[in-house]
């Protein structure tokens, strides 16, 4: 079971973003940029990153995969 409605490999990134949102007290204007996002070096993640349908989904189905 997923904690968040996103691809399984992004669950920890969503959790981190939610923690950051709380840390910033929802004032996202205090955040000027995100320098690095590190993901596990798995073939499936690389394949997801290279798939235009996953990068810019146009419907809920590919967004949920």
N, CA, C and O atoms as a MOPAC input file, in Angstrom:
PM7 MOZYME 1SCF
protein

 N      0.83800 1    -1.17100 1     0.00000 1
 C      0.00000 1     0.00000 1     0.00000 1
 C      0.88900 1     1.24200 1     0.00000 1
 O      1.85000 1     1.32900 1     0.76400 1
 N      0.56300 1     2.18700 1    -0.85100 1
 C      1.32200 1     3.42800 1    -0.95100 1
 C      0.79700 1     4.46100 1     0.04800 1
 O     -0.40200 1     4.54000 1     0.31200 1
 N      1.71500 1     5.24200 1     0.58900 1
 C      1.32800 1     6.32700 1     1.48900 1
 C      0.82400 1     7.54100 1     0.70500 1
 O     -0.01200 1     8.29900 1     1.19800 1
 N      1.33500 1     7.72400 1    -0.51500 1
 C      0.99400 1     8.89400 1    -1.33300 1
 C      0.60100 1     8.43800 1    -2.73900 1
 O      1.10300 1     7.41900 1    -3.21200 1
 N     -0.28300 1     9.17000 1    -3.41300 1
 C     -0.73000 1     8.77900 1    -4.75200 1
 C      0.27800 1     9.15300 1    -5.83500 1
 O      0.03200 1    10.03700 1    -6.65600 1
 N      1.41000 1     8.46800 1    -5.82100 1
 C      2.44200 1     8.69000 1    -6.83100 1
 C      3.18000 1     7.37900 1    -7.04600 1
 O      2.95300 1     6.40300 1    -6.33000 1
 N      4.04800 1     7.36200 1    -8.01500 1
 C      4.83500 1     6.17600 1    -8.32000 1
 C      5.57800 1     5.72300 1    -7.05900 1
 O      6.04100 1     6.54600 1    -6.26900 1
 N      5.68000 1     4.44000 1    -6.89000 1
 C      6.27500 1     3.87300 1    -5.67900 1
 C      7.67100 1     4.41800 1    -5.38700 1
 O      8.01100 1     4.66400 1    -4.23000 1
 N      8.47200 1     4.60600 1    -6.41900 1
 C      9.84600 1     5.06700 1    -6.22300 1
 C      9.93700 1     6.52600 1    -5.79300 1
 O     11.02400 1     6.99700 1    -5.46000 1
 N      8.81900 1     7.25400 1    -5.79200 1
 C      8.82100 1     8.66200 1    -5.37100 1
 C      8.23700 1     8.85800 1    -3.97300 1
 O      8.11600 1     9.99300 1    -3.51200 1
 N      7.88000 1     7.79100 1    -3.30400 1
 C      7.26600 1     7.90200 1    -1.98700 1
 C      8.14700 1     8.68600 1    -1.00600 1
 O      7.64300 1     9.54700 1    -0.28600 1
 N      9.43100 1     8.40400 1    -0.96900 1
 C     10.31400 1     9.10100 1    -0.02600 1
 C     10.50100 1    10.56500 1    -0.40900 1
 O     10.65600 1    11.40900 1     0.47500 1
 N     10.49000 1    10.88800 1    -1.69500 1
 C     10.60800 1    12.28200 1    -2.12300 1
 C      9.37900 1    13.08600 1    -1.69600 1
 O      9.50400 1    14.23900 1    -1.28500 1
 N      8.20500 1    12.48700 1    -1.79100 1
 C      6.98400 1    13.16800 1    -1.35400 1
 C      7.01800 1    13.38300 1     0.14900 1
 O      6.66900 1    14.46000 1     0.63100 1
 N      7.43700 1    12.36400 1     0.89300 1
 C      7.53500 1    12.49200 1     2.35200 1
 C      8.49900 1    13.61300 1     2.72700 1
 O      8.21400 1    14.39300 1     3.63600 1
 N      9.63400 1    13.70200 1     2.03900 1
 C     10.60800 1    14.75900 1     2.31600 1
 C     10.03000 1    16.13600 1     1.98500 1
 O     10.23800 1    17.09200 1     2.73300 1
 N      9.30900 1    16.24200 1     0.87300 1
 C      8.70400 1    17.51800 1     0.48900 1
 C      7.66600 1    17.96900 1     1.51600 1
 O      7.57200 1    19.15700 1     1.82400 1
 N      6.90100 1    17.03800 1     2.03600 1
 C      5.90700 1    17.38600 1     3.06000 1
 C      6.58200 1    17.85400 1     4.35200 1
 O      6.10600 1    18.78300 1     5.00300 1
 N      7.67300 1    17.21800 1     4.71300 1
 C      8.42300 1    17.65200 1     5.89900 1
 C      9.00800 1    19.04400 1     5.68200 1
 O      8.99100 1    19.87300 1     6.59200 1
 N      9.52400 1    19.30100 1     4.49100 1
 C     10.07000 1    20.61500 1     4.16500 1
 C      8.97400 1    21.67600 1     4.21300 1
 O      9.20100 1    22.78200 1     4.70400 1
 N      7.81200 1    21.34800 1     3.71600 1
 C      6.67500 1    22.26900 1     3.73800 1
 C      6.33600 1    22.65300 1     5.17600 1
 O      6.07500 1    23.82200 1     5.46300 1
 N      6.33900 1    21.67400 1     6.07900 1
 C      6.07600 1    21.93900 1     7.49400 1
 C      7.19400 1    22.79300 1     8.08900 1
 O      6.92700 1    23.74400 1     8.82400 1
 N      8.44400 1    22.45700 1     7.77300 1
 C      9.59900 1    23.20700 1     8.27600 1
 C      9.53000 1    24.67800 1     7.85400 1
 O      9.86700 1    25.57000 1     8.63300 1
 N      9.09200 1    24.92200 1     6.62200 1
 C      8.98700 1    26.29400 1     6.10100 1
 C      7.71600 1    26.98600 1     6.56400 1
 O      7.46500 1    28.13800 1     6.20900 1
 N      6.91200 1    26.28200 1     7.36000 1
 C      5.62900 1    26.80900 1     7.85100 1
 C      4.74900 1    27.24700 1     6.68300 1
 O      4.06900 1    28.27100 1     6.74800 1
 N      4.77500 1    26.46300 1     5.63100 1
 C      3.97800 1    26.65200 1     4.41600 1
 C      4.35800 1    27.90200 1     3.62900 1
 O      3.70900 1    28.20500 1     2.62800 1
 N      5.38100 1    28.63200 1     4.04600 1
 C      5.82400 1    29.82000 1     3.31500 1
 C      6.85300 1    29.38000 1     2.26400 1
 O      8.05800 1    29.54700 1     2.45200 1
 N      6.36100 1    28.82400 1     1.17000 1
 C      7.26200 1    28.28300 1     0.15600 1
 C      8.10100 1    29.36000 1    -0.52700 1
 O      9.07400 1    29.04100 1    -1.20900 1
 N      7.74500 1    30.60800 1    -0.35800 1
 C      8.55800 1    31.69500 1    -0.92400 1
 C      9.90800 1    31.80100 1    -0.22500 1
 O     10.82800 1    32.43000 1    -0.74800 1
 N     10.03400 1    31.18800 1     0.95500 1
 C     11.32500 1    31.16100 1     1.65100 1
 C     12.31100 1    30.21600 1     0.97000 1
 O     13.51200 1    30.26600 1     1.23800 1
 N     11.81100 1    29.36900 1     0.10500 1
 C     12.64400 1    28.39800 1    -0.60200 1
 C     12.98200 1    28.96300 1    -1.97200 1
 O     12.09800 1    29.17400 1    -2.80100 1
 N     14.26100 1    29.20600 1    -2.20400 1
 C     14.64100 1    29.79700 1    -3.48800 1
 C     14.92000 1    28.74100 1    -4.55200 1
 O     14.68400 1    28.98100 1    -5.73600 1
 N     15.42400 1    27.56500 1    -4.14000 1
 C     15.67800 1    26.50900 1    -5.11900 1
 C     15.97400 1    25.19800 1    -4.39900 1
 O     16.26000 1    25.17500 1    -3.20200 1
 N     15.90000 1    24.14100 1    -5.13600 1
 C     16.29900 1    22.82300 1    -4.65700 1
 C     17.55300 1    22.47100 1    -5.43900 1
 O     17.51000 1    22.35900 1    -6.66400 1
 N     18.65900 1    22.29700 1    -4.75000 1
 C     19.94200 1    22.06100 1    -5.41300 1
 C     20.04100 1    20.66700 1    -6.00300 1
 O     20.35700 1    20.50500 1    -7.18200 1
 N     19.77500 1    19.67400 1    -5.19500 1
 C     19.95700 1    18.29300 1    -5.62500 1
 C     18.81400 1    17.42900 1    -5.12900 1
 O     18.30800 1    17.60300 1    -4.02100 1
 N     18.43400 1    16.51900 1    -5.95600 1
 C     17.51400 1    15.45900 1    -5.55500 1
 C     18.21500 1    14.16600 1    -5.91500 1
 O     18.55100 1    13.93800 1    -7.07700 1
 N     18.43200 1    13.33500 1    -4.94100 1
 C     19.14400 1    12.08500 1    -5.15500 1
 C     18.14700 1    10.93400 1    -5.06800 1
 O     17.40100 1    10.81100 1    -4.09600 1
 N     18.14900 1    10.10900 1    -6.08400 1
 C     17.28100 1     8.94500 1    -6.10300 1
 C     18.15000 1     7.70200 1    -6.19700 1
 O     19.29900 1     7.76100 1    -6.63300 1
 N     17.59000 1     6.59200 1    -5.78700 1
 C     18.32500 1     5.33100 1    -5.86300 1
 C     18.71800 1     5.05400 1    -7.31300 1
 O     17.98200 1     5.39400 1    -8.24000 1
 N     19.86300 1     4.44500 1    -7.49800 1
 C     20.38300 1     4.16800 1    -8.83300 1
 C     19.88500 1     2.79600 1    -9.30400 1
 O     20.64600 1     1.83200 1    -9.38900 1
 N     18.59100 1     2.74300 1    -9.60400 1
 C     17.97900 1     1.51600 1   -10.09500 1
 C     17.57500 1     1.70600 1   -11.54500 1
 O     17.20300 1     2.80600 1   -11.95400 1
 N     17.64900 1     0.62900 1   -12.32800 1
 C     17.26300 1     0.72400 1   -13.73900 1
 C     15.82500 1     1.20200 1   -13.90100 1
 O     15.52800 1     1.98000 1   -14.80800 1
 N     14.93500 1     0.74300 1   -13.03200 1
 C     13.53100 1     1.13000 1   -13.15300 1
 C     13.36000 1     2.63400 1   -12.95900 1
 O     12.53100 1     3.24700 1   -13.63100 1
 N     14.11900 1     3.23200 1   -12.06300 1
 C     14.02700 1     4.67500 1   -11.84000 1
 C     14.56000 1     5.42400 1   -13.05400 1
 O     13.95600 1     6.40400 1   -13.49100 1
 N     15.66800 1     4.98100 1   -13.59500 1
 C     16.22300 1     5.60900 1   -14.80600 1
 C     15.21500 1     5.52600 1   -15.94800 1
 O     15.03100 1     6.49100 1   -16.69000 1
 N     14.56400 1     4.37600 1   -16.08800 1
 C     13.55900 1     4.19900 1   -17.13000 1
 C     12.39300 1     5.17000 1   -16.90700 1
 O     11.88800 1     5.75800 1   -17.86400 1
 N     11.96600 1     5.34000 1   -15.66100 1
 C     10.88600 1     6.29100 1   -15.36000 1
 C     11.31300 1     7.71800 1   -15.69000 1
 O     10.52600 1     8.48800 1   -16.24100 1
 N     12.55400 1     8.07500 1   -15.35800 1
 C     13.04200 1     9.43200 1   -15.61600 1
 C     13.14700 1     9.73000 1   -17.10300 1
 O     13.02600 1    10.88400 1   -17.51500 1
 N     13.37100 1     8.70400 1   -17.91000 1
 C     13.52200 1     8.88200 1   -19.35600 1
 C     12.19900 1     8.76500 1   -20.11600 1
 O     12.17100 1     8.97600 1   -21.32800 1
 N     11.11400 1     8.43600 1   -19.43500 1
 C      9.81900 1     8.24000 1   -20.07200 1
 C      9.03800 1     9.55300 1   -20.07400 1
 O      8.58400 1     9.99500 1   -19.01900 1
 N      8.87100 1    10.19000 1   -21.25300 1
 C      8.16700 1    11.47400 1   -21.31200 1
 C      6.75000 1    11.40500 1   -20.74200 1
 O      6.26400 1    12.38600 1   -20.17900 1
 N      6.09500 1    10.27400 1   -20.87900 1
 C      4.75000 1    10.11900 1   -20.34700 1
 C      4.70500 1    10.16600 1   -18.83200 1
 O      3.68900 1    10.54900 1   -18.25200 1
 N      5.79100 1     9.78300 1   -18.18900 1
 C      5.87600 1     9.85300 1   -16.73000 1
 C      6.37500 1    11.22300 1   -16.27900 1
 O      5.96700 1    11.72000 1   -15.23000 1
 N      7.23700 1    11.82000 1   -17.05200 1
 C      7.78700 1    13.12700 1   -16.68900 1
 C      6.71100 1    14.20600 1   -16.79000 1
 O      6.59900 1    15.06400 1   -15.91500 1
 N      5.93400 1    14.15800 1   -17.84700 1
 C      4.85900 1    15.13900 1   -18.07600 1
 C      3.56300 1    14.39500 1   -18.38700 1
 O      3.12700 1    14.38000 1   -19.53800 1
 N      2.93900 1    13.77600 1   -17.38100 1
 C      1.71700 1    13.00600 1   -17.64100 1
 C      0.55600 1    13.91800 1   -18.04000 1
 O      0.43100 1    15.04300 1   -17.55600 1
 N     -0.28000 1    13.40600 1   -18.92700 1
 C     -1.43400 1    14.17100 1   -19.39700 1
 C     -2.75500 1    13.60200 1   -18.89300 1
 O     -3.82900 1    14.07900 1   -19.25900 1
 N     -2.66500 1    12.58400 1   -18.05400 1
 C     -3.85600 1    12.02300 1   -17.43700 1
 C     -3.46300 1    11.42200 1   -16.08800 1
 O     -2.27800 1    11.31700 1   -15.76900 1
 N     -4.44500 1    11.03600 1   -15.31700 1
 C     -4.17000 1    10.50500 1   -13.97800 1
 C     -3.47900 1     9.13400 1   -14.03700 1
 O     -2.62400 1     8.83300 1   -13.20500 1
 N     -3.85000 1     8.31200 1   -15.01900 1
 C     -3.29900 1     6.95400 1   -15.07000 1
 C     -1.76800 1     6.93200 1   -15.12500 1
 O     -1.15500 1     6.26200 1   -14.29400 1
 N     -1.11800 1     7.63800 1   -16.07000 1
 C      0.34800 1     7.61000 1   -16.05200 1
 C      0.93200 1     8.31200 1   -14.82600 1
 O      2.02200 1     7.96300 1   -14.37100 1
 N      0.22400 1     9.28100 1   -14.30200 1
 C      0.71100 1     9.97300 1   -13.10000 1
 C      0.70500 1     9.04000 1   -11.90100 1
 O      1.55700 1     9.15600 1   -11.02100 1
 N     -0.23300 1     8.12900 1   -11.85800 1
 C     -0.34500 1     7.18900 1   -10.73400 1
 C      0.61000 1     6.01800 1   -10.85000 1
 O      0.80800 1     5.29600 1    -9.87300 1
 N      1.20400 1     5.80900 1   -12.00400 1
 C      2.07300 1     4.64400 1   -12.17400 1
 C      3.34000 1     4.86800 1   -11.50300 1
 O      4.21300 1     4.00100 1   -11.52900 1

